[in-house]
Amino acid sequence: MAGILIFAETDAGAILPNFWEQVAAARTLAPQLGSVSVAALGWQIKTDEALRSGAEAVYVLEDERLTEPWPDAHLSALESLCHELHPAMIVMPRTTLGMEVAARLAFRLGGALAQDAMTLQLADDALTITRPVAGGAASATVRLNRAPWIVVPRSGAFTPAEPGAEASAKVVSVQPSISDAALKTRCVSRARQEGETISLERARVIISGGRGLDGPEPFQLLHRIADAIGGAVGASRPPCDSGWVPTSYQIGLTGKMVSPEVYIAVGISGATQHTTGCSSARTIVAINTDKDAPIFRMATYGVVGDWKEVLPAFHAALADRG
Ligand SMILES: Cc1cc2nc3c(=O)[nH]c(=O)nc-3n(C[C@H](O)[C@H](O)[C@H](O)COP(=O)(O)OP(=O)(O)OC[C@H]3O[C@@H](n4cnc5c(N)ncnc54)[C@H](O)[C@@H]3O)c2cc1C
């Protein structure tokens, strides 16, 4: 077993932006584990970026059944490739597909799974990782003795690598091996959630509202502020459960994991189920009437105050700035 394989997930043929964080994670162990390769799975894949990732080879696995994020099909194709290449480490994207395939692939290959890895260290034939626990308030150190190691880097933990100027990787076309017997589930239909302007996972600034907003109307103000600063609007679970905003806004354990540069939490108490989804943000700003709200323990900046006073003033200041 040697080398590192990066699973590049695609959407409509384009490799997802998480790929560059995976490349950065792989590079930390490349000196010890050897060559880095990429497995791009999808249909009509645009490989240009992967070719400039510094990888030695880009394995291109194209099949119409890989157009959708269908775990069974991706697992089957990736497992066969791993049996051929025997990588010591496989780096997966932190997406719904990536996390599901990672767990199942670890089981199939008899390896060890590292979800949400923030650091990677190799010594004495074991991989040691750190991962957040308790909603990002603490971190656990986990030693994985058994290769292959299937690693899902934590969003925001590795600074994305930059594409190189040269397309240096060789392209290897592989006919994916997807057995019908492996396809136990089927995607019946897909629908895009309405209401998202900028994707929360890609937004550099997010302003999120919680139960403290007390209804759907204040989210209009959050949207106006988000528009003024080129950000996106998110929410804690209660506004989604109450139908104030679509469920696609939810950030947290059962919602989205985000890692913006700035995360503004308005009327959100800071329950671990929420903060686990935003603890990777570089700067957290909290606005809350309760000075003892747990969100202030992790906030970089805090305003103890009523959003009804703070937000209109903030919006006006943004408007003055032009
Ligand atoms: C299995 C499980 C999964 C979960 N998954 C998620 C998840 O993915 N995401 C998530 O968010 N939650 C999740 N939850 C729910 C979570 O435990 C909390 O209940 C939730 O995050 C609380 O949301 P909140 O902070 O908006 O509301 P609250 O905890 O009620 O806090 C509201 C805050 O608003 C403040 N406030 C009130 N009025 C004002 C005002 N005028 N101005 C400023 N501040 C004000 C209050 O002081 C308070 O701190 C999950 C729970 C479970 C059990």
PDBQT file of the ligand as one rigid body, heavy atoms in Angstrom, charges set to zero:
ROOT
HETATM    1  C1  LIG A 401     -30.313  15.796  17.279  1.00  0.00    +0.000 C 
HETATM    2  C2  LIG A 401     -30.393  17.294  17.217  1.00  0.00    +0.000 A 
HETATM    3  C3  LIG A 401     -29.916  17.933  16.096  1.00  0.00    +0.000 A 
HETATM    4  C4  LIG A 401     -29.947  19.327  16.015  1.00  0.00    +0.000 A 
HETATM    5  N1  LIG A 401     -29.454  19.940  14.912  1.00  0.00    +0.000 NA
HETATM    6  C5  LIG A 401     -29.418  21.281  14.878  1.00  0.00    +0.000 A 
HETATM    7  C6  LIG A 401     -28.833  21.974  13.767  1.00  0.00    +0.000 A 
HETATM    8  O1  LIG A 401     -28.379  21.374  12.789  1.00  0.00    +0.000 OA
HETATM    9  N2  LIG A 401     -28.803  23.309  13.813  1.00  0.00    +0.000 N 
HETATM   10  C7  LIG A 401     -29.290  24.042  14.864  1.00  0.00    +0.000 A 
HETATM   11  O2  LIG A 401     -29.211  25.271  14.829  1.00  0.00    +0.000 OA
HETATM   12  N3  LIG A 401     -29.872  23.410  15.898  1.00  0.00    +0.000 NA
HETATM   13  C8  LIG A 401     -29.956  22.070  15.928  1.00  0.00    +0.000 A 
HETATM   14  N4  LIG A 401     -30.555  21.463  16.984  1.00  0.00    +0.000 N 
HETATM   15  C9  LIG A 401     -31.260  22.301  17.967  1.00  0.00    +0.000 C 
HETATM   16  C10 LIG A 401     -30.330  22.900  19.024  1.00  0.00    +0.000 C 
HETATM   17  O3  LIG A 401     -30.185  21.999  20.096  1.00  0.00    +0.000 OA
HETATM   18  C11 LIG A 401     -30.916  24.213  19.592  1.00  0.00    +0.000 C 
HETATM   19  O4  LIG A 401     -32.197  23.957  20.091  1.00  0.00    +0.000 OA
HETATM   20  C12 LIG A 401     -31.012  25.316  18.539  1.00  0.00    +0.000 C 
HETATM   21  O5  LIG A 401     -29.775  25.487  17.891  1.00  0.00    +0.000 OA
HETATM   22  C13 LIG A 401     -31.393  26.622  19.226  1.00  0.00    +0.000 C 
HETATM   23  O6  LIG A 401     -31.605  27.599  18.241  1.00  0.00    +0.000 OA
HETATM   24  P1  LIG A 401     -31.518  29.130  18.610  1.00  0.00    +0.000 P 
HETATM   25  O7  LIG A 401     -30.178  29.439  19.163  1.00  0.00    +0.000 OA
HETATM   26  O8  LIG A 401     -31.985  29.884  17.419  1.00  0.00    +0.000 OA
HETATM   27  O9  LIG A 401     -32.673  29.277  19.729  1.00  0.00    +0.000 OA
HETATM   28  P2  LIG A 401     -32.551  29.508  21.275  1.00  0.00    +0.000 P 
HETATM   29  O10 LIG A 401     -31.663  28.527  21.926  1.00  0.00    +0.000 OA
HETATM   30  O11 LIG A 401     -33.949  29.615  21.787  1.00  0.00    +0.000 OA
HETATM   31  O12 LIG A 401     -31.842  30.932  21.407  1.00  0.00    +0.000 OA
HETATM   32  C14 LIG A 401     -32.430  32.124  21.014  1.00  0.00    +0.000 C 
HETATM   33  C15 LIG A 401     -31.460  33.237  21.442  1.00  0.00    +0.000 C 
HETATM   34  O13 LIG A 401     -31.955  34.472  20.972  1.00  0.00    +0.000 OA
HETATM   35  C16 LIG A 401     -31.636  35.466  21.956  1.00  0.00    +0.000 C 
HETATM   36  N5  LIG A 401     -32.554  36.590  21.760  1.00  0.00    +0.000 N 
HETATM   37  C17 LIG A 401     -33.889  36.645  22.040  1.00  0.00    +0.000 A 
HETATM   38  N6  LIG A 401     -34.388  37.842  21.692  1.00  0.00    +0.000 NA
HETATM   39  C18 LIG A 401     -33.355  38.549  21.145  1.00  0.00    +0.000 A 
HETATM   40  C19 LIG A 401     -33.258  39.843  20.597  1.00  0.00    +0.000 A 
HETATM   41  N7  LIG A 401     -34.322  40.657  20.480  1.00  0.00    +0.000 N 
HETATM   42  N8  LIG A 401     -32.057  40.270  20.154  1.00  0.00    +0.000 NA
HETATM   43  C20 LIG A 401     -30.957  39.474  20.228  1.00  0.00    +0.000 A 
HETATM   44  N9  LIG A 401     -31.004  38.223  20.768  1.00  0.00    +0.000 NA
HETATM   45  C21 LIG A 401     -32.188  37.764  21.204  1.00  0.00    +0.000 A 
HETATM   46  C22 LIG A 401     -31.817  34.758  23.280  1.00  0.00    +0.000 C 
HETATM   47  O14 LIG A 401     -31.075  35.393  24.306  1.00  0.00    +0.000 OA
HETATM   48  C23 LIG A 401     -31.278  33.369  22.956  1.00  0.00    +0.000 C 
HETATM   49  O15 LIG A 401     -29.905  33.242  23.273  1.00  0.00    +0.000 OA
HETATM   50  C24 LIG A 401     -30.520  20.077  17.088  1.00  0.00    +0.000 A 
HETATM   51  C25 LIG A 401     -30.997  19.410  18.221  1.00  0.00    +0.000 A 
HETATM   52  C26 LIG A 401     -30.940  18.031  18.277  1.00  0.00    +0.000 A 
HETATM   53  C27 LIG A 401     -31.461  17.344  19.513  1.00  0.00    +0.000 C 
ENDROOT
TORSDOF 0
